[in-house]
Amino acid sequence: MRGALGEKLPEHLVLSRVVFPDSVPRAVAGRADRAALVRLSREAGPRHPSPR
């Protein structure tokens, strides 16, 4: 995926990590819980190093 995106987008716009959770965590109001999504992303594993 990174390779295909890298051919079309500048490096700084290519995703560093893609996570496919089994379900989207929900907040009390039923909306997506963004904080929980960030935690899932961090727990998913190492990121690709960002370009410098």
Backbone as ProteinMPNN parsed JSONL, in Angstrom:
{"seq_chain_A": "MRGALGEKLPEHLVLSRVVFPDSVPRAVAGRADRAALVRLSREAGPRHPSPR", "coords_chain_A": {"N_chain_A": [[0.821, -1.183, 0.0], [1.908, 1.245, 0.855], [3.816, 1.584, -1.119], [2.291, 1.906, -3.479], [0.877, 4.244, -2.848], [3.032, 5.921, -2.51], [3.897, 6.297, -5.107], [2.053, 8.035, -6.129], [1.657, 10.155, -4.35], [3.274, 12.852, -2.519], [5.999, 12.124, -0.288], [5.554, 12.983, 2.388], [2.823, 12.816, 2.642], [2.122, 10.184, 2.592], [0.694, 7.457, 4.231], [1.754, 6.438, 7.47], [1.041, 4.284, 8.916], [-1.383, 1.713, 8.822], [-4.329, 0.589, 10.163], [-6.582, -2.014, 10.78], [-9.167, -2.352, 12.592], [-11.273, -4.706, 14.368], [-13.742, -3.707, 15.068], [-15.168, -0.421, 15.271], [-14.375, 1.615, 17.959], [-16.779, 2.995, 20.156], [-18.094, 6.014, 21.547], [-19.989, 7.154, 24.409], [-22.147, 8.575, 23.35], [-22.482, 7.306, 20.964], [-20.935, 7.967, 18.827], [-17.847, 7.703, 16.939], [-15.074, 6.89, 18.93], [-12.482, 8.82, 19.125], [-10.134, 9.026, 20.656], [-9.79, 6.404, 21.554], [-9.338, 5.192, 19.1], [-6.857, 6.284, 18.429], [-5.296, 5.123, 20.427], [-5.517, 2.414, 19.663], [-4.14, 2.53, 17.256], [-1.548, 3.146, 18.138], [-0.951, 0.86, 19.587], [-0.776, -1.01, 17.622], [1.693, -1.51, 16.482], [5.073, -0.969, 15.225], [5.86, 2.164, 13.652], [6.507, 3.339, 10.338], [9.548, 4.987, 9.719], [9.532, 8.544, 9.701], [10.13, 10.746, 6.937], [13.108, 12.728, 6.679]], "CA_chain_A": [[0.0, 0.0, 0.0], [2.789, 2.412, 0.905], [4.455, 1.725, -2.426], [1.329, 2.457, -4.43], [0.626, 5.638, -2.48], [4.267, 6.661, -2.732], [4.009, 6.642, -6.515], [1.082, 9.076, -6.463], [1.658, 11.256, -3.388], [4.563, 13.21, -1.915], [6.332, 11.247, 0.848], [4.973, 13.438, 3.655], [1.396, 12.516, 2.656], [1.926, 8.738, 2.608], [0.361, 6.963, 5.572], [2.833, 5.73, 8.151], [0.49, 3.069, 9.516], [-2.777, 1.432, 8.512], [-4.856, -0.355, 11.145], [-7.92, -2.495, 10.471], [-9.742, -2.922, 13.813], [-12.456, -5.553, 14.179], [-14.887, -2.807, 15.157], [-14.818, 0.949, 15.635], [-14.798, 1.915, 19.325], [-17.816, 4.031, 20.218], [-18.259, 6.798, 22.764], [-21.312, 6.999, 25.015], [-23.138, 9.146, 22.447], [-22.584, 6.468, 19.778], [-19.991, 8.411, 17.809], [-16.537, 7.058, 17.004], [-14.218, 7.366, 20.019], [-11.206, 9.124, 18.473], [-9.029, 8.712, 21.566], [-9.607, 4.953, 21.513], [-8.739, 4.869, 17.806], [-5.442, 6.634, 18.517], [-4.663, 4.073, 21.241], [-5.424, 1.218, 18.813], [-3.076, 2.775, 16.292], [-0.261, 3.06, 18.836], [-0.749, -0.522, 20.018], [-0.705, -1.859, 16.44], [3.06, -1.88, 16.153], [5.987, 0.124, 14.875], [5.586, 3.026, 12.508], [7.613, 3.552, 9.416], [10.174, 6.26, 10.09], [9.125, 9.668, 8.872], [11.262, 11.273, 6.171], [13.769, 13.907, 7.261]], "C_chain_A": [[0.87, 1.254, 0.0], [3.449, 2.654, -0.445], [3.537, 2.363, -3.445], [1.039, 3.919, -4.124], [1.854, 6.502, -2.744], [4.486, 7.059, -4.173], [3.123, 7.829, -6.887], [1.191, 10.327, -5.593], [3.071, 11.623, -2.967], [4.77, 12.383, -0.641], [5.658, 11.678, 2.143], [3.467, 13.184, 3.738], [1.099, 11.015, 2.685], [1.694, 8.286, 4.046], [1.532, 6.215, 6.191], [2.347, 4.407, 8.736], [-0.971, 2.937, 9.107], [-3.241, 0.344, 9.462], [-6.277, -0.714, 10.747], [-8.514, -3.138, 11.725], [-10.97, -3.783, 13.477], [-13.735, -4.726, 14.228], [-14.392, -1.43, 15.582], [-15.295, 1.201, 17.063], [-15.763, 3.097, 19.341], [-17.799, 4.727, 21.56], [-19.688, 6.593, 23.277], [-22.41, 7.5, 24.075], [-23.294, 8.344, 21.159], [-21.661, 6.879, 18.646], [-18.681, 7.66, 17.968], [-15.702, 7.711, 18.106], [-12.816, 7.579, 19.452], [-10.01, 8.794, 19.358], [-8.746, 7.214, 21.566], [-8.991, 4.524, 20.185], [-7.246, 5.184, 17.796], [-4.703, 5.572, 19.327], [-4.506, 2.783, 20.436], [-4.276, 1.354, 17.828], [-1.707, 2.62, 16.944], [0.056, 1.633, 19.26], [-0.499, -1.462, 18.836], [0.721, -2.272, 16.077], [3.867, -0.689, 15.725], [5.536, 0.893, 13.648], [6.768, 2.979, 11.565], [8.245, 4.878, 9.798], [9.741, 7.375, 9.137], [10.353, 10.211, 8.121], [11.825, 12.52, 6.842], [14.477, 14.676, 6.181]], "O_chain_A": [[0.617, 2.2, -0.745], [3.619, 3.799, -0.863], [3.946, 3.254, -4.189], [0.962, 4.743, -5.036], [1.739, 7.66, -3.146], [5.175, 8.041, -4.45], [3.408, 8.544, -7.848], [0.861, 11.427, -6.036], [3.976, 10.791, -3.049], [3.798, 11.99, 0.005], [5.232, 10.827, 2.924], [2.888, 13.327, 4.815], [-0.062, 10.621, 2.793], [2.414, 8.688, 4.96], [2.219, 5.449, 5.514], [3.148, 3.515, 9.016], [-1.703, 3.924, 9.051], [-2.612, -0.71, 9.557], [-7.081, 0.159, 10.417], [-8.382, -4.348, 11.911], [-11.609, -3.603, 12.44], [-14.695, -5.012, 13.513], [-13.324, -1.3, 16.181], [-16.477, 1.028, 17.36], [-15.575, 4.076, 18.619], [-17.525, 4.109, 22.589], [-20.494, 5.925, 22.629], [-23.488, 6.908, 24.013], [-24.153, 8.666, 20.339], [-21.609, 6.211, 17.613], [-18.43, 7.051, 19.008], [-15.634, 8.936, 18.199], [-12.05, 6.626, 19.314], [-8.982, 8.332, 18.862], [-7.586, 6.802, 21.577], [-8.198, 3.583, 20.153], [-6.457, 4.435, 17.219], [-3.602, 5.165, 18.955], [-3.467, 2.128, 20.519], [-3.529, 0.403, 17.596], [-0.804, 2.023, 16.356], [1.224, 1.243, 19.287], [-0.054, -2.593, 19.033], [0.916, -3.296, 15.422], [3.426, 0.455, 15.837], [4.917, 0.345, 12.735], [7.883, 2.624, 11.951], [7.532, 5.81, 10.169], [9.604, 7.167, 7.932], [11.475, 10.138, 8.622], [11.098, 13.27, 7.492], [15.096, 15.703, 6.459]]}, "name": "protein", "num_of_chains": 1, "seq": "MRGALGEKLPEHLVLSRVVFPDSVPRAVAGRADRAALVRLSREAGPRHPSPR"}
